[in-house]
Amino acid sequence: MARSKTRRKKSDKAGGSAQTAPESRAQKNVPAKAAAKRKSPSRTEPKGPNLIERIRQFFREVQVELRKVAWPSRKETIASTSVVLVLVFLVSIYLGLADIALSRLVKYVLHVF
């Protein structure tokens, strides 16, 4: 008996919610399309600053951030660059020798078999 009561309550709730939506529109006397038009923003009203002002603001903020950067000295830059160039040279020599060795190994294996 308890089950039938809960089923009735669920069906009453489902039926009641479906009926209240059309009634609320009818009470307002506003069609759904008209209500949707009122909610959408007007296309003629600009939102915030225009494009040129936003670009100017962007470059102002870039300048402020670049002033905060701790730039390395000329001596530090030359030292870092030379370390990078030496390491690139050494790694390229290593990879070149490894490539030559592996290619000869593959040729040997293919000729033997």
Order of alpha helices (4+ residues) and beta strands (2+ residues): alpha-alpha-alpha-alpha
